[in-house]
């Protein structure tokens, strides 16, 4: 698979992969129908975007009769994790603590969010204990 990140995709490619993730797998017609709710797109425009995504390693296809059905090669979570890791490396030199300190200082977190963070920290501590 190419090293292309989710952030590197164009608007149409991003919209296409989002539809395929949502549906699990989809034909060009299905993707065009979903995207057509917001903006009318030519069949060939969607086909080209899906072919480019396949060439870049984001999609794979199988034939069902005369129709190609495309499926993602990785989940939304996997793609997001790659983008976050790249962002962490680029912006914070890989230092997760520095990133979290920045987020804590600049974010307006309510009691609910702080409680959830505390729960995550406690769970992480339990994982480390023998």
C-alpha positions as CSV (number, residue, x, y, z in Angstrom):
1,X,0.0,0.0,0.0
2,X,1.2,3.5,-0.7
3,X,2.2,5.6,2.2
4,X,-0.4,8.2,1.3
5,X,-2.2,9.7,4.3
6,X,-5.9,10.5,4.6
7,X,-4.9,14.1,4.8
8,X,-3.2,13.8,1.3
9,X,-6.4,12.9,-0.5
10,X,-8.3,15.5,-2.5
11,X,-11.9,16.4,-1.5
12,X,-13.5,14.0,-3.9
13,X,-11.3,11.1,-3.1
14,X,-11.9,11.7,0.6
15,X,-15.6,11.8,0.1
16,X,-15.5,8.6,-2.0
17,X,-13.5,6.7,0.7
18,X,-15.8,7.9,3.4
19,X,-18.8,6.5,1.4
20,X,-17.1,3.1,0.9
21,X,-16.2,3.0,4.6
22,X,-19.8,3.8,5.4
23,X,-21.2,1.1,3.1
24,X,-18.5,-1.5,3.7
25,X,-18.1,-2.0,0.0
26,X,-19.7,-0.3,-3.0
27,X,-19.9,0.0,-6.8
28,X,-19.3,3.2,-8.6
29,X,-23.0,3.6,-9.1
30,X,-23.6,3.3,-5.3
31,X,-20.9,5.8,-4.5
32,X,-22.2,8.3,-7.1
33,X,-25.7,7.9,-5.7
34,X,-24.5,8.7,-2.2
35,X,-22.4,11.6,-3.3
36,X,-25.1,12.9,-5.6
37,X,-27.2,14.0,-2.6
38,X,-24.9,16.9,-2.2
39,X,-23.5,17.5,-5.7
40,X,-24.2,16.0,-9.1
41,X,-21.2,14.1,-10.4
42,X,-20.6,12.3,-13.6
43,X,-20.2,8.5,-13.5
44,X,-16.8,8.8,-15.0
45,X,-15.7,11.4,-12.4
46,X,-16.5,9.0,-9.6
47,X,-15.0,6.0,-11.5
48,X,-11.7,7.9,-12.0
49,X,-11.6,8.9,-8.3
50,X,-12.1,5.2,-7.3
51,X,-9.5,4.0,-9.8
52,X,-7.0,6.5,-8.4
53,X,-7.8,5.4,-4.9
54,X,-7.2,1.8,-5.9
55,X,-3.9,2.6,-7.6
56,X,-2.9,4.5,-4.4
57,X,-3.7,1.4,-2.3
58,X,-6.9,2.7,-0.6
59,X,-9.3,0.4,-2.4
60,X,-9.4,-3.0,-4.0
61,X,-12.1,-4.4,-6.3
62,X,-13.7,-7.6,-7.3
63,X,-16.0,-8.3,-10.3
64,X,-19.6,-9.2,-9.8
65,X,-20.7,-9.8,-13.4
66,X,-20.1,-6.6,-15.3
67,X,-19.9,-4.5,-12.1
68,X,-16.8,-3.8,-10.0
69,X,-17.4,-3.8,-6.3
70,X,-14.8,-1.8,-4.4
71,X,-13.8,-2.4,-0.7
72,X,-11.4,-0.4,1.5
73,X,-8.0,-1.9,2.1
74,X,-7.9,-0.5,5.6
75,X,-10.4,0.8,8.1
76,X,-11.2,4.4,8.9
77,X,-9.5,3.9,12.3
78,X,-6.3,2.6,10.7
79,X,-6.2,5.4,8.3
80,X,-6.8,8.0,11.1
81,X,-4.1,6.4,13.3
82,X,-1.6,6.8,10.5
83,X,-2.5,10.5,10.1
84,X,-2.2,11.1,13.8
85,X,1.2,9.4,14.0
86,X,2.5,11.5,11.1
87,X,1.1,14.6,12.7
88,X,2.7,13.8,16.0
89,X,6.1,13.2,14.3
90,X,5.8,16.4,12.2
91,X,4.5,18.8,14.8
92,X,5.8,17.5,18.1
93,X,8.9,15.5,17.1
94,X,7.1,12.3,18.1
95,X,6.6,13.5,21.7
96,X,3.0,12.5,22.7
97,X,3.3,14.1,26.2
98,X,4.2,17.4,24.5
99,X,1.1,17.1,22.3
100,X,-1.2,16.3,25.2
101,X,0.2,19.2,27.2
102,X,-0.5,21.5,24.3
103,X,-4.1,20.1,24.0
104,X,-4.7,20.5,27.7
105,X,-3.6,24.1,27.7
106,X,-5.5,25.1,24.6
107,X,-8.7,23.1,24.8
108,X,-11.8,24.0,26.7
109,X,-12.5,20.7,28.4
110,X,-15.6,20.3,30.6
111,X,-16.0,18.0,33.5
112,X,-17.3,15.1,31.3
113,X,-14.2,15.3,29.1
114,X,-11.8,15.5,32.0
115,X,-13.5,12.5,33.6
116,X,-13.2,10.5,30.4
117,X,-9.5,11.4,30.2
118,X,-9.0,10.3,33.9
119,X,-10.7,7.0,33.1
120,X,-8.4,6.5,30.1
121,X,-5.3,7.2,32.2
122,X,-6.5,4.8,34.9
123,X,-7.1,2.1,32.3
124,X,-3.6,2.6,30.8
125,X,-2.0,2.3,34.3
126,X,-3.8,-1.0,34.9
127,X,-2.5,-2.3,31.6
128,X,1.1,-1.7,32.7
129,X,0.8,-3.4,36.1
130,X,1.9,-7.1,36.1
